[in-house]
Amino acid sequence: MENKKVKLFTDGACRGNPGIGGAGAVITDDSDHVLWEGSQYLGQCTNNIAEYQALILGLKGALACGYKNLEIYLDSELLANQINGSYKVKNEKLKILMQDVRSLLSSFKTSQVRHVLRCHNARADKLANLSIDEHRE
């Protein structure tokens, strides 16, 4: 399990910005079989905070499953570019979350972060929105 490379898809959702937020994360193998998935209701937050929280959720899920080699797919271009160092993190709340992300990433042997179009991140998006819907009922 430790040497197996897995794919992590994460997405944050926000109804309004700021608004009610949720996070979703999915881990799949190379054949796109779901190995793990998680979602979390976030309450009031911004869309960017929801994106960060979704990534943190997914990284914690990967660690809990014992995965050490990740390909990370995000539909947030901002977050992908901030992690890869192309963009600076200016917002104070995001700086704190970035510290959490960096700390979690340091626990993996390998990790690559890629930006993908929203249509390639549908399952994580669905989980993020479900966490909001289920909390409102």
DSSP file (Angstrom, degrees, kcal/mol; ACC not computed):
  #  RESIDUE AA STRUCTURE BP1 BP2  ACC     N-H-->O    O-->H-N    N-H-->O    O-->H-N    TCO  KAPPA ALPHA  PHI   PSI    X-CA   Y-CA   Z-CA
    1    1 A M    >         0   0    0      0, 0.0     3,-0.7     0, 0.0    67,-0.4   0.000 360.0 360.0 360.0 -36.2    0.0    0.0    0.0
    2    2 A E  T 3   +     0   0    0      1,-0.2    66,-0.6    65,-0.2    67,-0.1   0.855 360.0  40.3 -63.5 -36.1    2.8    2.4    0.9
    3    3 A N  T 3  S+     0   0    0     65,-0.1     2,-0.3    64,-0.1    -1,-0.2   0.562  89.2 110.8 -89.5  -8.2    4.3    2.4   -2.6
    4    4 A K    <   -     0   0    0     -3,-0.7    65,-0.7     1,-0.1     2,-0.5  -0.493  64.7-137.5 -70.2 128.9    1.0    2.5   -4.4
    5    5 A K  E     -a   69   0A   0     -2,-0.3     2,-0.3    63,-0.1    25,-0.3  -0.762  27.1-176.2 -87.9 130.0    0.3    5.9   -6.2
    6    6 A V  E     -a   70   0A   0     63,-2.4    65,-2.3    -2,-0.5     2,-0.5  -0.828  23.5-120.1-123.4 162.9   -3.2    7.1   -5.7
    7    7 A K  E     -aB  71  28A   0     21,-2.8    21,-2.4    -2,-0.3     2,-0.5  -0.879  20.0-161.3-104.9 133.3   -5.2   10.0   -7.0
    8    8 A L  E     -aB  72  27A   0     63,-3.1    65,-3.5    -2,-0.5     2,-0.5  -0.970   6.2-173.6-115.9 121.4   -6.8   12.6   -4.6
    9    9 A F  E     +aB  73  26A   0     17,-3.0    17,-2.7    -2,-0.5     2,-0.3  -0.957  10.3 177.1-111.2 129.2   -9.5   14.8   -5.9
   10   10 A T  E     +aB  74  25A   0     63,-1.7    65,-0.7    -2,-0.5     2,-0.3  -0.960   6.9 175.9-133.0 153.3  -10.8   17.6   -3.6
   11   11 A D  E     - B   0  24A   0     13,-2.5    13,-2.4    -2,-0.3     2,-0.4  -0.977  16.3-150.8-154.8 140.7  -13.3   20.3   -3.9
   12   12 A G  E     - B   0  23A   0     -2,-0.3     2,-0.4    11,-0.2    11,-0.2  -0.881  14.4-161.1-107.9 145.1  -14.8   23.0   -1.7
   13   13 A A  E     - B   0  22A   0      9,-2.9     9,-2.3    -2,-0.4     2,-0.4  -0.952   7.2-175.8-125.8 147.0  -18.3   24.3   -2.2
   14   14 A C  E     - B   0  21A   0     -2,-0.4     2,-1.2     7,-0.2     7,-0.2  -0.980  22.2-146.6-144.5 128.9  -19.8   27.5   -0.9
   15   15 A R  E   >S- B   0  20A   0      5,-2.7     5,-1.0    -2,-0.4     2,-0.1  -0.758  88.4  -9.0 -94.7  90.4  -23.4   28.8   -1.2
   16   16 A G  E   5S- B   0  19A   0     -2,-1.2     3,-0.3     3,-0.2     0, 0.0  -0.256  98.5 -80.3  99.0 163.9  -22.6   32.5   -1.4
   17   17 A N  T   5S+     0   0    0      1,-0.6     2,-0.2    -2,-0.1    29,-0.2  -0.730 131.1  19.9-144.7  93.5  -19.1   33.9   -0.9
   18   18 A P  T   5S+     0   0    0      0, 0.0    -1,-0.6     0, 0.0     2,-0.3   0.474 114.0 108.5 -76.8 162.8  -18.9   34.0    2.1
   19   19 A G  E   5S-BC  16  45A   0     26,-2.7    26,-2.6    -3,-0.3     2,-0.4  -0.918  73.1 -32.4-172.5-164.5  -21.7   31.5    2.7
   20   20 A I  E   < -BC  15  44A   0     -5,-1.0    -5,-2.7    -2,-0.3     2,-0.3  -0.600  67.6-163.1 -75.3 127.2  -22.5   28.0    3.9
   21   21 A G  E     -BC  14  43A   0     22,-2.9    21,-2.8    -2,-0.4    22,-1.0  -0.760  19.0-177.8-119.8 160.1  -19.6   25.8    2.9
   22   22 A G  E     -BC  13  41A   0     -9,-2.3    -9,-2.9    -2,-0.3     2,-0.4  -0.975  13.9-143.2-147.7 159.3  -18.7   22.1    2.5
   23   23 A A  E     -BC  12  40A   0     17,-2.6    17,-2.2    -2,-0.3     2,-0.3  -0.957  13.1-174.1-127.2 144.4  -15.7   20.0    1.6
   24   24 A G  E     +BC  11  39A   0    -13,-2.4   -13,-2.5    -2,-0.4     2,-0.3  -0.995   2.8 179.1-138.1 145.4  -15.4   16.8   -0.4
   25   25 A A  E     -BC  10  38A   0     13,-2.4    13,-2.5    -2,-0.3     2,-0.4  -0.998   4.3-172.6-147.0 143.0  -12.5   14.5   -1.2
   26   26 A V  E     -BC   9  37A   0    -17,-2.7   -17,-3.0    -2,-0.3     2,-0.5  -1.000   8.1-159.0-137.9 134.1  -12.1   11.3   -3.1
   27   27 A I  E     +BC   8  36A   0      9,-3.1     8,-3.3    -2,-0.4     9,-1.5  -0.964  20.3 174.1-113.0 129.8   -9.2    8.9   -3.4
   28   28 A T  E     -BC   7  34A   0    -21,-2.4   -21,-2.8    -2,-0.5     6,-0.2  -0.864  26.8-122.3-127.8 163.2   -9.1    6.6   -6.4
   29   29 A D    >   -     0   0    0      4,-1.7     3,-2.0    -2,-0.3   -23,-0.1  -0.291  50.4 -82.2 -89.4-174.4   -6.6    4.1   -7.9
   30   30 A D  T 3  S+     0   0    0      1,-0.3   -24,-0.1   -25,-0.3    -1,-0.0   0.744 132.4  54.8 -63.4 -22.9   -5.2    4.3  -11.4
   31   31 A S  T 3  S-     0   0    0      2,-0.1    -1,-0.3     0, 0.0     3,-0.1   0.294 118.9-111.5 -92.2   9.7   -8.4    2.6  -12.7
   32   32 A D    <   +     0   0    0     -3,-2.0     2,-0.4     1,-0.3    -2,-0.1   0.705  65.1 152.0  66.0  23.6  -10.6    5.3  -11.0
   33   33 A H        -     0   0    0      1,-0.1    -4,-1.7     2,-0.0     2,-0.3  -0.723  52.4-112.9 -80.0 131.8  -12.0    2.8   -8.5
   34   34 A V  E     +C   28   0A   0     -2,-0.4    -6,-0.3    -6,-0.2     3,-0.1  -0.503  39.6 171.4 -71.1 125.6  -12.9    4.7   -5.3
   35   35 A L  E     -     0   0A   0     -8,-3.3     2,-0.3     1,-0.4    -7,-0.2   0.693  68.8  -5.0-101.7 -29.1  -10.7    3.7   -2.4
   36   36 A W  E     -C   27   0A   0     -9,-1.5    -9,-3.1     2,-0.0    -1,-0.4  -0.972  59.6-176.8-161.8 148.3  -11.9    6.4    0.1
   37   37 A E  E     +C   26   0A   0     -2,-0.3     2,-0.3   -11,-0.2   -11,-0.2  -0.989   5.6 176.0-150.0 151.9  -14.2    9.3    0.2
   38   38 A G  E     -C   25   0A   0    -13,-2.5   -13,-2.4    -2,-0.3     2,-0.3  -0.987   8.4-168.4-150.9 157.5  -15.1   11.9    2.8
   39   39 A S  E     -C   24   0A   0     -2,-0.3     2,-0.3   -15,-0.2   -15,-0.2  -0.977   4.1-166.4-145.6 158.3  -17.1   15.1    3.2
   40   40 A Q  E     -C   23   0A   0    -17,-2.2   -17,-2.6    -2,-0.3     2,-0.4  -0.981  20.9-131.2-150.6 132.1  -17.4   17.7    5.9
   41   41 A Y  E     -C   22   0A   0     -2,-0.3   -19,-0.2   -19,-0.2    91,-0.1  -0.695  23.0-175.9 -79.3 134.0  -19.8   20.5    6.6
   42   42 A L  E     -     0   0A   0    -21,-2.8   -20,-0.2    -2,-0.4    -1,-0.1   0.588  17.5-149.6-110.1 -14.1  -17.9   23.7    7.2
   43   43 A G  E     +C   21   0A   0    -22,-1.0   -22,-2.9     2,-0.0     2,-0.3  -0.457  64.8   4.5  73.8-153.3  -20.5   26.3    8.2
   44   44 A Q  E    S+C   20   0A   0    -24,-0.2     2,-0.3    -2,-0.1   -24,-0.2  -0.483  88.1 122.5 -69.7 126.8  -19.9   29.9    7.3
   45   45 A C  E     -C   19   0A   0    -26,-2.6   -26,-2.7    -2,-0.3     2,-0.2  -0.964  57.7 -92.2-165.4 177.0  -16.7   30.4    5.2
   46   46 A T     >  -     0   0    0     -2,-0.3     4,-2.1   -28,-0.2     5,-0.1  -0.578  39.5-109.4 -94.8 166.0  -15.4   31.7    1.9
   47   47 A N  H  > S+     0   0    0      1,-0.2     4,-2.2     2,-0.2     5,-0.1   0.901 119.1  52.7 -61.4 -41.4  -15.0   29.6   -1.2
   48   48 A N  H  > S+     0   0    0      1,-0.2     4,-2.2     2,-0.2    -1,-0.2   0.895 108.3  49.9 -64.4 -39.4  -11.2   29.7   -0.9
   49   49 A I  H  > S+     0   0    0      1,-0.2     4,-2.8     2,-0.2    -1,-0.2   0.907 109.2  52.5 -64.0 -40.4  -11.3   28.5    2.7
   50   50 A A  H  X S+     0   0    0     -4,-2.1     4,-2.1     2,-0.2    -2,-0.2   0.897 108.2  51.2 -61.4 -40.1  -13.7   25.6    1.6
   51   51 A E  H  X S+     0   0    0     -4,-2.2     4,-1.9     2,-0.2    -2,-0.2   0.933 112.4  45.8 -62.7 -46.1  -11.1   24.6   -1.1
   52   52 A Y  H  X S+     0   0    0     -4,-2.2     4,-2.5     1,-0.2    -2,-0.2   0.927 112.1  50.6 -61.7 -45.7   -8.3   24.5    1.5
   53   53 A Q  H  X S+     0   0    0     -4,-2.8     4,-2.5     1,-0.2    -1,-0.2   0.855 108.0  53.7 -63.8 -34.7  -10.4   22.6    4.0
   54   54 A A  H  X S+     0   0    0     -4,-2.1     4,-2.4     2,-0.2    -1,-0.2   0.914 109.4  47.8 -65.1 -42.5  -11.3   20.0    1.3
   55   55 A L  H  X S+     0   0    0     -4,-1.9     4,-2.8     2,-0.2    -2,-0.2   0.924 111.6  49.9 -64.0 -43.9   -7.6   19.5    0.5
   56   56 A I  H  X S+     0   0    0     -4,-2.5     4,-2.4     2,-0.2     5,-0.2   0.917 110.1  51.5 -60.4 -43.5   -6.8   19.1    4.2
   57   57 A L  H  X S+     0   0    0     -4,-2.5     4,-2.0     1,-0.2    -1,-0.2   0.929 112.7  45.6 -56.8 -47.5   -9.7   16.6    4.6
   58   58 A G  H  X S+     0   0    0     -4,-2.4     4,-2.4     2,-0.2    -2,-0.2   0.884 111.2  50.9 -66.8 -40.0   -8.4   14.6    1.6
   59   59 A L  H  X S+     0   0    0     -4,-2.8     4,-2.2     2,-0.2    -1,-0.2   0.906 111.4  48.3 -64.7 -40.9   -4.7   14.6    2.8
   60   60 A K  H  X S+     0   0    0     -4,-2.4     4,-2.4    -5,-0.2    -1,-0.2   0.886 111.1  51.6 -64.8 -38.3   -5.8   13.4    6.3
   61   61 A G  H  X S+     0   0    0     -4,-2.0     4,-1.5    -5,-0.2    -2,-0.2   0.907 109.2  49.7 -63.6 -42.2   -7.9   10.7    4.6
   62   62 A A  H  X>S+     0   0    0     -4,-2.4     5,-2.3     1,-0.2     4,-0.5   0.911 112.1  47.8 -63.7 -42.9   -4.9    9.6    2.5
   63   63 A L  H ><5S+     0   0    0     -4,-2.2     3,-1.1     1,-0.2    -2,-0.2   0.911 108.9  53.6 -64.1 -42.2   -2.7    9.4    5.6
   64   64 A A  H 3<5S+     0   0    0     -4,-2.4    -1,-0.2     1,-0.3    -2,-0.2   0.824 109.7  48.9 -62.5 -30.9   -5.3    7.5    7.6
   65   65 A C  H 3<5S-     0   0    0     -4,-1.5    -1,-0.3    -5,-0.2    -2,-0.2   0.542 117.7-114.4 -85.2  -7.8   -5.4    4.9    4.7
   66   66 A G  T <<5 +     0   0    0     -3,-1.1     2,-0.3    -4,-0.5    -3,-0.2   0.624  61.1 152.6  86.3  13.6   -1.6    4.7    4.7
   67   67 A Y      < +     0   0    0     -5,-2.3    -1,-0.3    -6,-0.2   -65,-0.2  -0.597  17.4 174.2 -79.5 138.2   -1.1    6.1    1.2
   68   68 A K        +     0   0    0    -66,-0.6    42,-1.7   -67,-0.4    41,-1.7   0.488  61.4  62.9-120.9  -9.1    2.3    7.8    0.7
   69   69 A N  E     -ad   5 110A   0    -65,-0.7   -63,-2.4    40,-0.2     2,-0.4  -0.956  67.0-179.7-126.1 113.1    2.3    8.7   -3.0
   70   70 A L  E     -ad   6 111A   0     40,-2.5    42,-1.7    -2,-0.5     2,-0.5  -0.895  29.4-164.2-120.8 140.4   -0.3   11.1   -4.2
   71   71 A E  E     -ad   7 112A   0    -65,-2.3   -63,-3.1    -2,-0.4     2,-0.5  -0.993  29.4-156.2-108.8 117.5   -1.4   12.8   -7.4
   72   72 A I  E     -ad   8 113A   0     40,-3.9    42,-3.0    -2,-0.5     2,-0.5  -0.835   9.1-165.8-104.7 129.2   -3.6   15.6   -6.2
   73   73 A Y  E     +ad   9 114A   0    -65,-3.5   -63,-1.7    -2,-0.5     2,-0.4  -0.962  10.8 174.9-119.1 122.4   -6.2   17.1   -8.5
   74   74 A L  E     -ad  10 115A   0     40,-2.6    42,-2.6    -2,-0.5   -63,-0.1  -0.965  29.1-157.2-126.3 139.7   -7.9   20.5   -7.7
   75   75 A D  S    S+     0   0    0    -65,-0.7     2,-0.9    -2,-0.4    43,-0.2   0.435  75.6  94.7 -93.4   1.8  -10.3   22.5   -9.7
   76   76 A S     >  -     0   0    0      1,-0.2     4,-2.4    41,-0.1     5,-0.2  -0.821  56.6-170.5 -90.5 105.9   -9.2   25.6   -7.7
   77   77 A E  H  > S+     0   0    0     -2,-0.9     4,-2.5     1,-0.2     5,-0.2   0.881  85.8  55.9 -62.9 -37.8   -6.6   27.2   -9.9
   78   78 A L  H  > S+     0   0    0      2,-0.2     4,-2.3     1,-0.2    -1,-0.2   0.953 110.0  43.4 -58.7 -51.8   -5.8   29.6   -7.1
   79   79 A L  H  > S+     0   0    0      2,-0.2     4,-2.6     1,-0.2     5,-0.2   0.921 113.5  51.0 -63.7 -44.9   -5.1   26.8   -4.6
   80   80 A A  H  X S+     0   0    0     -4,-2.4     4,-2.2     1,-0.2    -1,-0.2   0.925 113.7  45.1 -58.7 -44.8   -3.1   24.7   -7.1
   81   81 A N  H  <>S+     0   0    0     -4,-2.5     5,-1.7     2,-0.2     6,-1.7   0.825 111.5  52.5 -70.8 -31.3   -0.9   27.7   -7.9
   82   82 A Q  H ><5S+     0   0    0     -4,-2.3     3,-0.6    -5,-0.2    -2,-0.2   0.916 111.7  45.8 -69.1 -42.1   -0.4   28.7   -4.3
   83   83 A I  H 3<5S+     0   0    0     -4,-2.6    -2,-0.2     1,-0.2    -1,-0.2   0.910 113.4  49.3 -66.0 -41.2    0.7   25.2   -3.4
   84   84 A N  T 3<5S-     0   0    0     -4,-2.2    -1,-0.2    -5,-0.2    -2,-0.2   0.527 116.4-115.8 -77.8  -4.8    3.0   25.0   -6.4
   85   85 A G  T < 5S+     0   0    0     -3,-0.6    -3,-0.2    -4,-0.4    -4,-0.1   0.500  85.1 115.2  87.6   4.0    4.5   28.4   -5.5
   86   86 A S  S   <S+     0   0    0     -5,-1.7     2,-0.4    -6,-0.2    -4,-0.2   0.837  79.9  38.6 -73.5 -32.4    3.3   30.3   -8.6
   87   87 A Y  S    S-     0   0    0     -6,-1.7    -2,-0.2    -9,-0.2     2,-0.2  -0.918  84.1-126.5-118.0 144.6    1.0   32.6   -6.4
   88   88 A K        -     0   0    0     -2,-0.4     2,-0.7    -3,-0.0    -6,-0.1  -0.580  21.9-121.7 -83.0 152.0    1.7   34.0   -3.0
   89   89 A V        +     0   0    0     -2,-0.2    -1,-0.0     1,-0.2     6,-0.0  -0.864  40.1 164.3 -93.5 113.9   -0.7   33.4   -0.2
   90   90 A K        +     0   0    0     -2,-0.7     2,-0.2     4,-0.0    -1,-0.2   0.780  44.1  90.6-101.7 -33.3   -1.8   36.9    1.0
   91   91 A N  S  > S-     0   0    0      1,-0.1     4,-2.0     2,-0.0     5,-0.1  -0.473  70.7-140.2 -70.8 131.7   -4.9   36.3    3.0
   92   92 A E  H  > S+     0   0    0      1,-0.2     4,-1.5     2,-0.2    -1,-0.1   0.878 101.4  49.6 -62.1 -40.6   -4.1   35.7    6.7
   93   93 A K  H  > S+     0   0    0      1,-0.2     4,-1.7     2,-0.2    -1,-0.2   0.893 111.8  49.0 -66.5 -38.5   -6.6   32.9    7.2
   94   94 A L  H  > S+     0   0    0      1,-0.2     4,-2.7     2,-0.2    -2,-0.2   0.833 104.2  60.1 -70.2 -31.4   -5.3   31.1    4.1
   95   95 A K  H  X S+     0   0    0     -4,-2.0     4,-1.7     2,-0.2    -1,-0.2   0.910 106.1  47.8 -60.6 -41.5   -1.7   31.4    5.3
   96   96 A I  H  X S+     0   0    0     -4,-1.5     4,-1.5     2,-0.2    -2,-0.2   0.919 113.1  47.4 -65.1 -44.0   -2.7   29.4    8.4
   97   97 A L  H  X S+     0   0    0     -4,-1.7     4,-2.4     1,-0.2    -2,-0.2   0.865 107.8  56.4 -65.8 -35.7   -4.4   26.8    6.3
   98   98 A M  H  X S+     0   0    0     -4,-2.7     4,-3.0     1,-0.2     5,-0.2   0.874 102.7  55.4 -64.1 -36.1   -1.4   26.7    4.0
   99   99 A Q  H  X S+     0   0    0     -4,-1.7     4,-2.2     2,-0.2    -1,-0.2   0.912 108.9  47.8 -60.3 -41.5    0.8   25.8    7.0
  100  100 A D  H  X S+     0   0    0     -4,-1.5     4,-2.4     2,-0.2    -2,-0.2   0.920 112.3  49.1 -63.7 -44.5   -1.5   22.9    7.7
  101  101 A V  H  X S+     0   0    0     -4,-2.4     4,-3.0     1,-0.2    -2,-0.2   0.940 112.1  47.7 -60.8 -48.6   -1.4   21.8    4.0
  102  102 A R  H  X S+     0   0    0     -4,-3.0     4,-1.7     1,-0.2    -1,-0.2   0.892 111.3  51.1 -61.5 -40.4    2.4   22.0    3.9
  103  103 A S  H  < S+     0   0    0     -4,-2.2     4,-0.3    -5,-0.2    -1,-0.2   0.926 113.3  44.6 -62.6 -45.3    2.7   20.1    7.2
  104  104 A L  H >< S+     0   0    0     -4,-2.4     3,-1.7     1,-0.2     4,-0.2   0.913 110.5  54.3 -65.6 -42.9    0.4   17.3    5.8
  105  105 A L  H >< S+     0   0    0     -4,-3.0     3,-1.7     1,-0.3    -1,-0.2   0.826  98.2  64.5 -61.1 -31.2    2.2   17.2    2.5
  106  106 A S  T 3< S+     0   0    0     -4,-1.7    -1,-0.3     1,-0.3    -2,-0.2   0.666  91.7  65.8 -67.4 -14.3    5.5   16.7    4.3
  107  107 A S  T <  S+     0   0    0     -3,-1.7     2,-0.3    -4,-0.3    -1,-0.3   0.558  89.7  82.5 -82.1  -9.0    4.2   13.3    5.5
  108  108 A F  S <  S-     0   0    0     -3,-1.7   -39,-0.2    -4,-0.2     3,-0.1  -0.697  72.8-140.9 -99.2 149.1    4.0   11.9    2.0
  109  109 A K  S    S+     0   0    0    -41,-1.7     2,-0.3     1,-0.3   -40,-0.2   0.945  90.8   4.4 -67.0 -48.9    6.9   10.4    0.0
  110  110 A T  E     +d   69   0A   0    -42,-1.7   -40,-2.5    -3,-0.1     2,-0.3  -0.989  65.5 171.7-137.4 146.8    5.7   12.0   -3.2
  111  111 A S  E     -d   70   0A   0     -2,-0.3     2,-0.4   -42,-0.2   -40,-0.2  -0.938   7.4-172.0-154.1 133.9    2.9   14.4   -4.1
  112  112 A Q  E     -d   71   0A   0    -42,-1.7   -40,-3.9    -2,-0.3     2,-0.5  -0.991  12.6-150.7-125.4 134.6    2.1   16.3   -7.2
  113  113 A V  E     +d   72   0A   0     -2,-0.4     2,-0.4   -42,-0.2   -40,-0.2  -0.914  18.2 177.5-109.9 128.3   -0.6   19.0   -7.5
  114  114 A R  E     -d   73   0A   0    -42,-3.0   -40,-2.6    -2,-0.5     2,-0.4  -0.971  26.5-129.3-130.3 144.4   -2.4   19.6  -10.7
  115  115 A H  E     -d   74   0A   0     -2,-0.4     2,-0.3   -42,-0.2   -40,-0.2  -0.768  30.9-178.3 -87.6 135.2   -5.2   21.9  -11.7
  116  116 A V        -     0   0    0    -42,-2.6     2,-0.1    -2,-0.4   -39,-0.0  -0.918  32.5 -96.4-128.3 158.3   -8.1   20.2  -13.5
  117  117 A L    >   -     0   0    0     -2,-0.3     3,-2.1     1,-0.1     4,-0.2  -0.385  39.1-110.1 -68.8 152.4  -11.3   21.5  -15.0
  118  118 A R  G >  S+     0   0    0      1,-0.3     3,-2.0   -43,-0.2     7,-0.2   0.825 116.0  64.8 -53.4 -35.8  -14.4   21.3  -12.8
  119  119 A C  G >  S+     0   0    0      1,-0.3     3,-0.5     2,-0.2    -1,-0.3   0.717  99.2  53.9 -64.7 -19.6  -15.9   18.6  -15.0
  120  120 A H  G <  S+     0   0    0     -3,-2.1    -1,-0.3     1,-0.2    -2,-0.2   0.327 107.0  52.8 -93.0   7.0  -13.0   16.3  -14.0
  121  121 A N  G <>  +     0   0    0     -3,-2.0     4,-2.1    -4,-0.2    -1,-0.2  -0.050  67.6 127.4-129.3  29.9  -13.8   16.8  -10.3
  122  122 A A  H <>  +     0   0    0     -3,-0.5     4,-2.5     1,-0.2     5,-0.2   0.854  69.1  52.8 -63.9 -39.4  -17.5   15.9  -10.2
  123  123 A R  H  > S+     0   0    0      2,-0.2     4,-2.1     1,-0.2    -1,-0.2   0.921 111.8  44.8 -67.1 -43.3  -17.4   13.3   -7.4
  124  124 A A  H  > S+     0   0    0      2,-0.2     4,-2.3     1,-0.2  -113,-0.3   0.900 113.5  51.8 -65.5 -39.7  -15.6   15.6   -5.0
  125  125 A D  H  X S+     0   0    0     -4,-2.1     4,-2.3     1,-0.2    -2,-0.2   0.907 108.7  51.0 -60.9 -42.9  -17.9   18.5   -5.9
  126  126 A K  H  X S+     0   0    0     -4,-2.5     4,-2.5     1,-0.2    -1,-0.2   0.909 110.1  49.3 -62.4 -42.7  -20.9   16.3   -5.3
  127  127 A L  H  X S+     0   0    0     -4,-2.1     4,-2.0     2,-0.2    -1,-0.2   0.902 109.8  51.5 -64.2 -40.9  -19.6   15.3   -1.8
  128  128 A A  H  X S+     0   0    0     -4,-2.3     4,-1.0     1,-0.2    -2,-0.2   0.923 113.7  43.7 -62.1 -44.4  -18.9   18.9   -0.9
  129  129 A N  H  X S+     0   0    0     -4,-2.3     4,-2.6     1,-0.2    -2,-0.2   0.860 109.6  56.5 -70.6 -35.1  -22.5   19.9   -1.9
  130  130 A L  H  X S+     0   0    0     -4,-2.5     4,-3.2     1,-0.2     5,-0.3   0.885 101.3  57.6 -62.3 -37.7  -24.0   16.9   -0.2
  131  131 A S  H  X S+     0   0    0     -4,-2.0     4,-1.1     1,-0.2    -1,-0.2   0.870 110.6  43.9 -62.2 -34.6  -22.4   17.9    3.1
  132  132 A I  H  X S+     0   0    0     -4,-1.0     4,-1.5    -3,-0.2    -2,-0.2   0.937 114.8  48.1 -72.0 -48.1  -24.2   21.2    2.9
  133  133 A D  H  X S+     0   0    0     -4,-2.6     4,-1.0     1,-0.2    -2,-0.2   0.903 111.6  49.6 -60.5 -43.6  -27.5   19.7    1.8
  134  134 A E  H  < S+     0   0    0     -4,-3.2    -1,-0.2     1,-0.2    -2,-0.2   0.825 109.4  52.0 -67.4 -31.2  -27.5   17.1    4.6
  135  135 A H  H  < S+     0   0    0     -4,-1.1    -1,-0.2    -5,-0.3    -2,-0.2   0.805 107.2  53.0 -74.7 -28.4  -26.7   19.7    7.2
  136  136 A R  H  <        0   0    0     -4,-1.5    -1,-0.2     1,-0.2    -2,-0.2   0.713 360.0 360.0 -79.7 -20.2  -29.6   21.9    6.2
  137  137 A E     <        0   0    0     -4,-1.0    -1,-0.2    -3,-0.2    -2,-0.1   0.494 360.0 360.0 -73.7 360.0  -32.2   19.1    6.4
